[in-house]
Amino acid sequence: MTEPYKGILPIAPTIFHDNGDLDIEGNKRVMDLMVDQGVDGICILANFSEQFLLTDAEREQVMHLSLEQVAGRVPVIVTTSHFSTRIAAERAKAAAKAGAKMLMMMPPYHGALLKAEEQGMIEHFKAVADACGIPIILQDAPLSGVTMTVPFMLRLNKEVPLVRYFKIEVPGTANKLRALIEAGGAAVVGPFDGEEAITLMADLDAGATGTMTSAMIPDLIRPILGLHASGDRKGAAALYGKLLPIINYENRQCGLRSAKAVMKEGGVIRSEAVRHPLTPLHPKTREGLIELARELDPLALRWGK
């Protein structure tokens, strides 16, 4: 796929052994699974990838093994967020050199109080864009604690044109997407939603052309986008209604651990371990997730068997 990127670009989990070490073969198998899920692209090293629990060396290792395993079958998006402009730019340059087709970045922040002003954010993204020369998707999520208005996003796009994709996952996502698209026009090349597709139908109605979900059930979510794009909103809504219980369960009960649990159950990976201080799913919560998954029979639940 070439630009404009659209469709479903899920977040790949990072796979560990039970002792917390990187599981190299497990991560490679996840890349193959995701390609077989029919995704339109794969995003690595995001928050749902536990990027904040990886060393710099591990980030490099995951990036290279992912790109090598995918081998151009679908575009790979590398998350390169960092509070330091220098480090973010270095990560971006390395990702582009390794073959990434796009970057995903949050605005610079560190904790609740260390944030850049708007001019600082523009300079930050400009330095990254100059270092990589590939498109950037701006992630607008509550985790950063940074409020980015639609006028600011469009100013950022105007001054740093490589920032032309926007992943919106804040309260009132549909309203913000609609305002961004109406004000930005053709400059908004890729309006995306995220947050496990919990507001997908509203966001598609608002004009989203893609979604960045987890890697749990992208094969089941992707047809919703196709139906909606073809004008069959009723069909898209009916399919979404069937998936909403597990989407809600993932979003509200399991978070980033959900994809790993389903992949472990399906024989894709050997361990669904998350790194401390994250904790495993409660057995009863996991049981509820797998029960919902079995009713839908996603590829991740049977790929490894």
VOBA-1610 file (N, C-alpha, C; in pm, whole numbers, padded with zeros to 5 digits, always signed):
BEGIN
Met+00084-00119+00000Met+00000+00000+00000Met+00087+00124+00000Thr+00048+00222-00077Thr+00118+00349-00080Thr+00026+00458-00027Glu+00080+00576-00012Glu-00002+00687+00038Glu-00116+00719-00058Pro-00228+00767-00005Pro-00254+00790+00137Pro-00284+00660+00210Tyr-00222+00643+00325Tyr-00246+00525+00406Tyr-00385+00535+00469Lys-00457+00424+00465Lys-00591+00419+00523Lys-00621+00275+00564Gly-00738+00255+00622Gly-00776+00121+00662Gly-00738+00093+00807Ile-00700-00030+00834Ile-00670-00070+00972Ile-00520-00094+00988Leu-00459-00017+01077Leu-00316-00023+01105Leu-00298-00053+01254Pro-00313-00178+01294Pro-00313-00210+01437Pro-00176-00199+01503Ile-00181-00194+01635Ile-00060-00186+01717Ile-00014-00327+01752Ala+00110-00357+01722Ala+00165-00489+01755Ala+00208-00494+01901Pro+00171-00599+01972Pro+00223-00616+02108Pro+00370-00657+02103Thr+00443-00627+02208Thr+00579-00678+02222Thr+00574-00803+02308Ile+00633-00911+02260Ile+00620-01040+02326Ile+00743-01069+02412Phe+00715-01114+02534Phe+00820-01150+02630Phe+00807-01296+02670His+00917-01353+02717His+00912-01481+02784His+00854-01460+02925Asp+00824-01569+02992Asp+00768-01558+03126Asp+00861-01482+03221Asn+00992-01488+03196Asn+01089-01420+03283Asn+01108-01272+03247Gly+01036-01225+03145Gly+01045-01085+03107Gly+01142-01054+02994Asp+01221-01153+02952Asp+01312-01131+02840Asp+01233-01121+02709Leu+01290-01051+02614Leu+01227-01045+02481Leu+01219-01184+02419Asp+01104-01214+02363Asp+01085-01339+02290Asp+01096-01307+02142Ile+01212-01329+02086Ile+01238-01292+01948Ile+01147-01368+01852Glu+01140-01499+01867Glu+01058-01579+01777Glu+00910-01545+01794Gly+00869-01516+01917Gly+00730-01477+01941Gly+00694-01348+01870Asn+00785-01253+01873Asn+00761-01127+01804Asn+00754-01147+01653Lys+00836-01234+01600Lys+00832-01263+01456Lys+00699-01328+01418Arg+00651-01418+01503Arg+00524-01485+01475Arg+00408-01385+01477Val+00415-01288+01565Val+00310-01185+01568Val+00308-01106+01438Met+00425-01074+01384Met+00430-01003+01256Met+00362-01086+01146Asp+00390-01216+01143Asp+00330-01302+01041Asp+00179-01314+01061Leu+00137-01328+01185Leu-00006-01333+01214Leu-00075-01207+01164Met-00018-01091+01194Met-00084-00966+01159Met-00096-00949+01007Val+00006-00992+00936Val-00004-00989+00789Val-00118-01079+00744Asp-00127-01198+00804Asp-00233-01291+00768Asp-00371-01241+00810Gln-00376-01153+00909Gln-00504-01094+00950Gln-00559-00997+00846Gly-00479-00967+00744Gly-00524-00878+00638Gly-00514-00731+00673Val-00424-00696+00764Val-00411-00557+00805Val-00355-00474+00690Asp-00380-00344+00697Asp-00330-00253+00594Asp-00194-00194+00632Gly-00149-00221+00752Gly-00020-00175+00801Gly-00005-00221+00944Ile+00116-00212+00996Ile+00145-00254+01134Ile+00220-00143+01203Cys+00174-00106+01321Cys+00244-00006+01403Cys+00316-00076+01517Ile+00442-00046+01535Ile+00521-00107+01641Ile+00571+00000+01739Leu+00609-00047+01857Leu+00671+00035+01962Leu+00579+00146+02012Ala+00448+00123+02006Ala+00352+00219+02059Ala+00327+00192+02207Asn+00237+00269+02266Asn+00207+00248+02408Asn+00147+00110+02431Phe+00062+00064+02338Phe+00006-00071+02351Phe+00111-00178+02323Ser+00229-00137+02280Ser+00342-00229+02262Ser+00431-00232+02385Glu+00389-00162+02491Glu+00471-00150+02613Glu+00605-00083+02585Gln+00604+00016+02495Gln+00729+00081+02459Gln+00798+00145+02578Phe+00719+00185+02678Phe+00774+00252+02795Phe+00843+00154+02891Leu+00841+00025+02857Leu+00908-00077+02939Leu+01027-00139+02867Leu+01066-00080+02754Leu+01177-00133+02676Leu+01300-00044+02691Thr+01417-00107+02693Thr+01541-00031+02688Thr+01562+00022+02546Asp+01651+00117+02530Asp+01681+00168+02396Asp+01732+00056+02306Ala+01815-00032+02361Ala+01868-00143+02281Ala+01756-00237+02238Glu+01662-00261+02327Glu+01549-00348+02294Glu+01460-00284+02188Arg+01443-00153+02196Arg+01365-00084+02093Arg+01427-00106+01955Glu+01557-00089+01948Glu+01627-00110+01821Glu+01608-00253+01772Gln+01620-00347+01865Gln+01607-00487+01828Gln+01468-00519+01776Val+01365-00471+01846Val+01227-00495+01804Val+01200-00429+01669Met+01250-00308+01651Met+01227-00238+01526Met+01286-00315+01408His+01410-00357+01421His+01475-00425+01310His+01416-00562+01284Leu+01387-00638+01389Leu+01332-00772+01365Leu+01191-00763+01305Ser+01115-00660+01344Ser+00980-00644+01290Ser+00985-00610+01142Leu+01068-00513+01106Leu+01079-00472+00967Leu+01133-00585+00880Glu+01229-00657+00932Glu+01286-00768+00855Glu+01184-00880+00836Gln+01105-00907+00940Gln+01007-01015+00929Gln+00891-00978+00837Val+00847-00855+00844Val+00738-00810+00756Val+00786-00806+00612Ala+00909-00764+00594Ala+00975-00768+00461Ala+00892-00701+00352Gly+00832-00586+00386Gly+00762-00508+00286Gly+00624-00557+00249Arg+00574-00660+00318Arg+00442-00712+00282Arg+00331-00610+00312Val+00348-00533+00417Val+00260-00420+00449Val+00348-00309+00504Pro+00302-00184+00500Pro+00381-00075+00558Pro+00394-00094+00710Val+00510-00056+00762Val+00533-00059+00907Val+00549+00083+00957Ile+00474+00115+01061Ile+00479+00246+01125Ile+00556+00230+01256Val+00655+00312+01279Val+00736+00303+01400Val+00705+00423+01490Thr+00674+00396+01615Thr+00650+00502+01712Thr+00784+00550+01766Thr+00807+00681+01760Thr+00938+00736+01799Thr+00926+00848+01902Ser+00817+00850+01976Ser+00793+00957+02073Ser+00903+00964+02178His+00939+01085+02214His+01030+01109+02327His+01022+01256+02363Phe+01041+01288+02489Phe+01039+01428+02532Phe+01156+01506+02473Ser+01269+01439+02458Ser+01388+01502+02401Ser+01376+01511+02249Thr+01388+01630+02196Thr+01383+01648+02051Thr+01498+01574+01984Arg+01615+01580+02044Arg+01731+01513+01985Arg+01708+01363+01977Ile+01658+01304+02085Ile+01637+01159+02086Ile+01526+01120+01989Ala+01418+01199+01987Ala+01308+01170+01894Ala+01357+01176+01749Ala+01441+01274+01719Ala+01495+01286+01583Ala+01588+01170+01550Glu+01670+01128+01645Glu+01759+01015+01622Glu+01680+00887+01597Arg+01574+00868+01677Arg+01488+00751+01657Arg+01423+00755+01519Ala+01378+00873+01480Ala+01311+00888+01351Ala+01406+00857+01236Lys+01526+00907+01243Lys+01625+00882+01139Lys+01655+00734+01127Ala+01670+00668+01242Ala+01698+00525+01242Ala+01582+00445+01184Ala+01459+00486+01217Ala+01341+00415+01167Ala+01330+00427+01016Ala+01350+00548+00966Ala+01343+00569+00821Ala+01451+00488+00749Lys+01571+00489+00804Lys+01681+00415+00744Lys+01653+00266+00741Ala+01583+00216+00844Ala+01554+00073+00853Ala+01438+00030+00763Gly+01362+00128+00710Gly+01256+00093+00617Gly+01115+00126+00662Ala+01101+00198+00773Ala+00967+00239+00816Ala+00904+00329+00710Lys+00772+00315+00691Lys+00701+00397+00594Lys+00639+00521+00657Met+00621+00517+00789Met+00562+00630+00858Met+00601+00622+01005Leu+00601+00737+01071Leu+00624+00743+01215Leu+00492+00776+01285Met+00481+00732+01410Met+00375+00783+01496Met+00441+00851+01615Met+00388+00967+01652Met+00447+01043+01762Met+00340+01111+01845Met+00364+01113+01974Met+00286+01196+02064Met+00358+01329+02079Pro+00290+01433+02125Pro+00361+01559+02152Pro+00459+01537+02267Pro+00565+01615+02274Pro+00664+01595+02380Pro+00607+01626+02518Tyr+00623+01530+02609Tyr+00579+01547+02747Tyr+00662+01454+02835His+00669+01485+02961His+00736+01397+03056His+00662+01411+03189Gly+00584+01310+03222Gly+00503+01320+03342Gly+00389+01419+03323Ala+00336+01465+03434Ala+00217+01550+03427Ala+00248+01697+03400Leu+00371+01739+03428Leu+00399+01882+03428Leu+00500+01929+03324Leu+00584+01840+03274Leu+00685+01882+03177Leu+00628+01869+03036Lys+00593+01981+02976Lys+00535+01984+02843Lys+00595+02102+02767Ala+00592+02092+02634Ala+00641+02202+02551Ala+00526+02297+02518Glu+00557+02423+02498Glu+00459+02517+02447Glu+00437+02489+02298Glu+00338+02554+02237Glu+00304+02524+02099Glu+00422+02544+02005Gln+00496+02653+02021Gln+00611+02677+01933Gln+00716+02569+01951Gly+00735+02528+02076Gly+00830+02421+02103Gly+00788+02290+02040Met+00658+02263+02039Met+00609+02141+01975Met+00633+02145+01825Ile+00610+02260+01765Ile+00632+02272+01621Ile+00780+02251+01588Glu+00867+02310+01667Glu+01010+02292+01645Glu+01051+02147+01665His+00989+02082+01762His+01016+01941+01790His+00981+01856+01668Phe+00861+01872+01616Phe+00818+01792+01501Phe+00896+01828+01375Lys+00935+01954+01361Lys+01014+01992+01244Lys+01150+01923+01246Ala+01210+01917+01362Ala+01340+01850+01373Ala+01328+01703+01338Val+01220+01640+01383Val+01198+01499+01352Val+01173+01480+01203Ala+01088+01565+01146Ala+01058+01555+01003Ala+01183+01574+00919Asp+01266+01670+00956Asp+01391+01693+00883Asp+01484+01573+00891Ala+01477+01500+01003Ala+01566+01386+01023Ala+01521+01262+00948Cys+01389+01249+00923Cys+01340+01123+00868Cys+01289+01132+00724Gly+01221+01242+00691Gly+01170+01260+00556Gly+01053+01169+00519Ile+00986+01110+00617Ile+00870+01025+00590Ile+00750+01081+00665Pro+00627+01043+00625Pro+00508+01097+00691Pro+00503+01065+00840Ile+00435+01152+00912Ile+00420+01138+01056Ile+00272+01141+01091Ile+00231+01049+01178Ile+00096+01053+01231Ile+00102+01106+01374Leu+00033+01215+01397Leu+00029+01279+01528Leu-00072+01208+01615Gln-00028+01160+01730Gln-00118+01090+01822Gln-00170+01186+01927Asp-00298+01208+01926Asp-00365+01298+02021Asp-00439+01212+02122Ala-00374+01184+02235Ala-00430+01093+02335Ala-00415+01153+02475Pro-00507+01120+02565Pro-00502+01176+02701Pro-00375+01144+02778Leu-00307+01036+02741Leu-00188+00995+02814Leu-00085+01106+02825Ser-00073+01187+02722Ser+00028+01292+02723Ser-00008+01408+02815Gly-00137+01425+02839Gly-00181+01541+02916Gly-00167+01672+02841Val-00137+01664+02711Val-00119+01783+02629Val-00247+01808+02547Thr-00304+01926+02561Thr-00421+01961+02482Thr-00377+02025+02351Met-00417+01962+02242Met-00386+02015+02109Met-00517+02051+02040Thr-00535+02177+02012Thr-00657+02222+01948Thr-00651+02195+01798Val-00765+02198+01733Val-00769+02181+01588Val-00688+02291+01519Pro-00703+02419+01556Pro-00619+02522+01493Pro-00469+02496+01509Phe-00428+02446+01626Phe-00286+02416+01643Phe-00243+02301+01552Met-00325+02196+01543Met-00290+02083+01458Met-00273+02126+01313Leu-00360+02213+01269Leu-00350+02261+01131Leu-00231+02354+01111Arg-00198+02430+01214Arg-00076+02512+01207Arg+00047+02421+01200Leu+00046+02314+01279Leu+00157+02219+01277Leu+00170+02157+01138Asn+00058+02118+01081Asn+00059+02060+00947Asn+00111+02159+00843Lys+00073+02285+00856Lys+00116+02387+00760Lys+00266+02411+00770Glu+00319+02415+00892Glu+00461+02444+00910Glu+00548+02319+00897Val+00489+02202+00922Val+00561+02075+00908Val+00472+01981+00827Pro+00472+01994+00694Pro+00376+01921+00611Pro+00381+01769+00623Leu+00494+01714+00669Leu+00499+01569+00687Leu+00405+01521+00798Val+00365+01611+00885Val+00264+01576+00985Val+00129+01590+00917Arg+00088+01486+00848Arg-00035+01494+00768Arg-00135+01382+00800Tyr-00102+01302+00900Tyr-00194+01201+00951Tyr-00221+01233+01099Phe-00342+01201+01142Phe-00383+01240+01278Phe-00462+01126+01342Lys-00409+01075+01451Lys-00480+00971+01528Lys-00542+01040+01649Ile-00675+01047+01649Ile-00747+01116+01755Ile-00813+01014+01846Glu-00783+01019+01974Glu-00844+00928+02071Glu-00864+01000+02205Val-00940+01106+02198Val-00974+01185+02315Val-01125+01183+02332Pro-01178+01224+02448Pro-01323+01234+02461Pro-01381+01324+02351Gly-01487+01277+02288Gly-01544+01353+02177Gly-01464+01341+02050Thr-01404+01224+02029Thr-01319+01204+01911Thr-01390+01241+01781Ala-01514+01197+01763Ala-01585+01223+01638Ala-01598+01372+01611Asn-01630+01448+01714Asn-01643+01593+01696Asn-01511+01655+01655Lys-01402+01609+01717Lys-01271+01666+01685Lys-01227+01626+01545Leu-01253+01501+01507Leu-01221+01457+01372Leu-01298+01539+01268Arg-01425+01558+01295Arg-01509+01632+01200Arg-01458+01776+01184Ala-01425+01838+01294Ala-01375+01976+01290Ala-01240+01983+01218Leu-01155+01884+01243Leu-01024+01879+01179Leu-01037+01863+01028Ile-01124+01774+00986Ile-01144+01748+00843Ile-01207+01868+00774Glu-01307+01927+00838Glu-01375+02042+00777Glu-01281+02161+00763Ala-01198+02184+00864Ala-01109+02300+00860Ala-00983+02274+00777Gly-00936+02149+00777Gly-00809+02119+00711Gly-00821+02077+00567Gly-00936+02024+00529Gly-00955+01981+00391Gly-00852+01878+00347Ala-00796+01896+00229Ala-00703+01799+00171Ala-00572+01788+00248Ala-00542+01886+00333Ala-00418+01880+00412Ala-00422+01768+00514Val-00544+01729+00554Val-00560+01618+00649Val-00569+01491+00566Val-00452+01435+00537Val-00444+01321+00446Val-00503+01196+00510Gly-00479+01179+00640Gly-00526+01058+00706Gly-00583+01085+00843Pro-00716+01101+00853Pro-00779+01112+00985Pro-00810+00972+01041Phe-00749+00937+01152Phe-00763+00804+01212Phe-00823+00815+01352Asp-00885+00705+01395Asp-00919+00692+01537Asp-00837+00579+01596Gly-00855+00557+01725Gly-00782+00451+01794Gly-00864+00399+01909Glu-00801+00387+02025Glu-00868+00347+02149Glu-00950+00220+02129Glu-00888+00121+02063Glu-00945-00011+02043Glu-01076-00010+01964Ala-01101+00096+01890Ala-01221+00110+01805Ala-01348+00124+01887Ile-01337+00172+02009Ile-01454+00184+02096Ile-01554+00287+02044Thr-01507+00382+01961Thr-01597+00481+01902Thr-01592+00477+01750Leu-01564+00360+01694Leu-01536+00349+01551Leu-01649+00399+01462Met-01772+00359+01487Met-01881+00398+01398Met-01899+00549+01396Ala-01898+00611+01511Ala-01912+00757+01517Ala-01796+00824+01445Asp-01678+00767+01457Asp-01560+00827+01395Asp-01561+00809+01244Leu-01607+00695+01196Leu-01621+00676+01052Leu-01725+00772+00996Asp-01834+00790+01069Asp-01937+00885+01025Asp-01881+01027+01018Ala-01783+01055+01104Ala-01723+01189+01107Ala-01620+01208+00996Gly-01582+01099+00929Gly-01488+01112+00819Gly-01356+01040+00836Ala-01338+00965+00945Ala-01215+00888+00963Ala-01197+00791+00848Thr-01075+00781+00798Thr-01046+00689+00689Thr-00965+00569+00736Gly-00938+00563+00866Gly-00863+00451+00919Gly-00877+00442+01068Thr-00829+00330+01122Thr-00831+00307+01266Thr-00705+00234+01307Met-00659+00260+01428Met-00541+00194+01482Met-00584+00123+01610Thr-00626-00001+01595Thr-00675-00082+01704Thr-00560-00162+01764Ser-00593-00256+01852Ser-00494-00354+01894Ser-00486-00462+01787Ala-00401-00561+01810Ala-00386-00671+01714Ala-00474-00790+01749Met-00573-00771+01834Met-00656-00882+01880Met-00751-00934+01770Ile-00831-00842+01711Ile-00930-00887+01611Ile-00934-00795+01488Pro-00822-00750+01435Pro-00828-00661+01318Pro-00892-00726+01196Asp-00882-00859+01185Asp-00943-00929+01073Asp-01095-00919+01077Leu-01152-00901+01196Leu-01297-00887+01210Leu-01341-00741+01199Ile-01254-00650+01237Ile-01288-00507+01232Ile-01273-00451+01091Arg-01176-00500+01017Arg-01147-00445+00884Arg-01269-00441+00792Pro-01353-00546+00790Pro-01471-00539+00701Pro-01567-00425+00733Ile-01568-00379+00858Ile-01654-00266+00894Ile-01614-00144+00814Leu-01484-00120+00803Leu-01435-00005+00728Leu-01471-00017+00581Gly-01460-00138+00528Gly-01494-00158+00388Gly-01641-00134+00360Leu-01728-00185+00446Leu-01872-00165+00428Leu-01907-00017+00438His-01850+00050+00537His-01880+00192+00556His-01833+00273+00436Ala-01713+00243+00388Ala-01657+00318+00274Ala-01739+00295+00147Ser-01802+00179+00135Ser-01882+00148+00017Ser-02022+00208+00023Gly-02055+00269+00136Gly-02187+00330+00152Gly-02286+00243+00225Asp-02243+00123+00267Asp-02333+00033+00340Asp-02318+00057+00490Arg-02369+00171+00535Arg-02356+00203+00677Arg-02435+00105+00764Lys-02550+00063+00716Lys-02632-00030+00793Lys-02558-00162+00815Gly-02495-00212+00711Gly-02419-00335+00724Gly-02299-00318+00816Ala-02233-00203+00806Ala-02119-00175+00893Ala-02163-00170+01039Ala-02276-00105+01064Ala-02326-00093+01201Ala-02366-00228+01257Ala-02425-00313+01173Ala-02466-00446+01219Ala-02345-00529+01259Leu-02240-00525+01178Leu-02118-00600+01210Leu-02051-00542+01334Tyr-02047-00410+01342Tyr-01987-00346+01460Tyr-02062-00388+01587Gly-02194-00396+01578Gly-02273-00437+01693Gly-02234-00575+01744Lys-02198-00666+01652Lys-02156-00800+01693Lys-02021-00799+01765Leu-01936-00704+01727Leu-01801-00698+01784Leu-01793-00610+01908Leu-01892-00525+01928Leu-01882-00426+02034Leu-01862-00485+02173Pro-01924-00600+02209Pro-01899-00654+02343Pro-01751-00682+02370Ile-01680-00742+02273Ile-01539-00772+02298Ile-01454-00646+02288Ile-01492-00552+02201Ile-01420-00425+02193Ile-01433-00350+02325Asn-01553-00348+02380Asn-01575-00282+02509Asn-01498-00353+02620Tyr-01498-00485+02617Tyr-01428-00563+02720Tyr-01279-00536+02715Glu-01226-00529+02595Glu-01084-00499+02580Glu-01053-00359+02632Asn-01132-00263+02589Asn-01108-00123+02625Asn-01124-00097+02773Arg-01224-00157+02835Arg-01257-00124+02974Arg-01200-00221+03077Gln-01167-00342+03036Gln-01126-00443+03133Gln-00982-00491+03117Cys-00932-00495+02995Cys-00805-00566+02970Cys-00691-00478+02921Gly-00721-00381+02839Gly-00616-00297+02786Gly-00518-00374+02699Leu-00391-00337+02708Leu-00290-00393+02619Leu-00265-00542+02638Arg-00320-00599+02745Arg-00298-00742+02772Arg-00391-00831+02691Ser-00494-00772+02631Ser-00597-00852+02564Ser-00542-00927+02443Ala-00470-00857+02355Ala-00419-00922+02234Ala-00327-01037+02270Lys-00242-01017+02369Lys-00151-01124+02409Lys-00228-01246+02461Ala-00334-01223+02539Ala-00410-01334+02594Ala-00473-01417+02483Val-00532-01350+02384Val-00596-01421+02274Val-00490-01493+02189Met-00376-01427+02168Met-00269-01491+02091Met-00212-01612+02163Lys-00199-01603+02293Lys-00151-01718+02369Lys-00252-01833+02359Glu-00378-01801+02374Glu-00483-01902+02365Glu-00486-01967+02228Gly-00450-01890+02125Gly-00452-01941+01988Gly-00321-02003+01943Gly-00225-02016+02034Gly-00100-02082+02000Gly-00003-01997+01919Val-00032-01867+01910Val+00058-01779+01835Val+00187-01756+01914Ile+00172-01734+02042Ile+00286-01706+02131Ile+00282-01801+02250Arg+00395-01817+02314Arg+00404-01909+02427Arg+00372-01842+02560Ser+00395-01712+02568Ser+00372-01640+02693Ser+00300-01510+02666Glu+00206-01475+02751Glu+00135-01348+02742Glu+00185-01251+02849Ala+00308-01274+02897Ala+00363-01193+03005Ala+00370-01046+02968Val+00341-00961+03065Val+00367-00818+03055Val+00476-00786+03157Arg+00543-00678+03136Arg+00654-00645+03224Arg+00609-00565+03346His+00666-00600+03458His+00640-00529+03584His+00681-00383+03569Pro+00601-00288+03622Pro+00495-00304+03722Pro+00357-00335+03667Leu+00342-00359+03536Leu+00214-00409+03487Leu+00190-00548+03545Thr+00065-00584+03560Thr+00029-00713+03618Thr-00054-00793+03519Pro-00053-00926+03533Pro-00131-01010+03442Pro-00280-00988+03460Leu-00355-01031+03362Leu-00500-01031+03375Leu-00543-01123+03488His-00644-01083+03562His-00703-01174+03660His-00760-01293+03584Pro-00744-01414+03637Pro-00794-01533+03565Pro-00940-01522+03522Lys-01024-01465+03605Lys-01165-01452+03570Lys-01186-01350+03458Thr-01108-01242+03461Thr-01117-01143+03353Thr-01071-01205+03222Arg-00962-01280+03228Arg-00912-01348+03108Arg-01014-01448+03056Glu-01077-01519+03146Glu-01179-01616+03106Glu-01293-01548+03031Gly-01334-01430+03080Gly-01440-01357+03012Gly-01399-01311+02874Leu-01274-01269+02859Leu-01223-01225+02729Leu-01222-01341+02630Ile-01169-01455+02672Ile-01159-01569+02581Ile-01298-01622+02545Glu-01391-01615+02637Glu-01528-01657+02607Glu-01588-01572+02495Leu-01568-01441+02504Leu-01617-01352+02400Leu-01545-01378+02267Ala-01415-01403+02274Ala-01338-01428+02153Ala-01383-01556+02083Arg-01410-01659+02160Arg-01450-01787+02100Arg-01581-01774+02022Glu-01668-01686+02066Glu-01794-01665+01995Glu-01771-01602+01858Leu-01657-01534+01842Leu-01629-01462+01717Leu-01528-01533+01629Asp-01447-01622+01688Asp-01349-01702+01616Asp-01252-01618+01533Pro-01183-01520+01594Pro-01083-01443+01519Pro-00963-01527+01482Leu-00888-01484+01383Leu-00772-01560+01337Leu-00671-01582+01449Ala-00652-01484+01536Ala-00553-01496+01643Ala-00582-01613+01736Leu-00707-01656+01740Leu-00746-01764+01831Leu-00722-01901+01772Arg-00683-01908+01644Arg-00662-02038+01581Arg-00539-02044+01491Trp-00471-01931+01474Trp-00359-01922+01379Trp-00247-02019+01412Gly-00219-02037+01542Gly-00106-02119+01583Gly-00139-02264+01609Lys-00260-02305+01576Lys-00300-02443+01608Lys-00311-02530+01482
//
